Amino acid sequence: MIVRKRCPHTGVVNFYFDSEPYLPVGSVSLCGTSAQNSSYTWRSYGDDFDADALTAGRARDARTAERNLLDSLAHLTRVPEAALAI
């Protein structure tokens, strides 16, 4: 399960797995200062397992950015245990 927390100071929304609440696996932040030119940037952290996975992007609204991030993170929950071994 993925938990989201918004920083009250920066407005950045960080996403965490509930099993590791202090290590973010992704974030969504507002970019731009004017209403016409602003967009949201999403970033996925921890995509070392799949080099072809999309790890960042931009969207016009926060809901789309969050959906894109969650789609990107979905493959992390399906990574086989053998791939996680160091």
Stockholm file with secondary structure:
# STOCKHOLM 1.0

chainA/1-86         MIVRKRCPHTGVVNFYFDSEPYLPVGSVSLCGTSAQNSSYTWRSYGDDFDADALTAGRARDARTAERNLLDSLAHLTRVPEAALAI
#=GR chainA/1-86 SS CEEEEECTTTCCEEEEETTBTTSCSEEEEEECSSTTTCEEEEEECCGGGCTTSCCEEEESSHHHHHHHHHHHHHGGGGCCHHHHCC
#=GC SS_cons        CEEEEECTTTCCEEEEETTBTTSCSEEEEEECSSTTTCEEEEEECCGGGCTTSCCEEEESSHHHHHHHHHHHHHGGGGCCHHHHCC
//
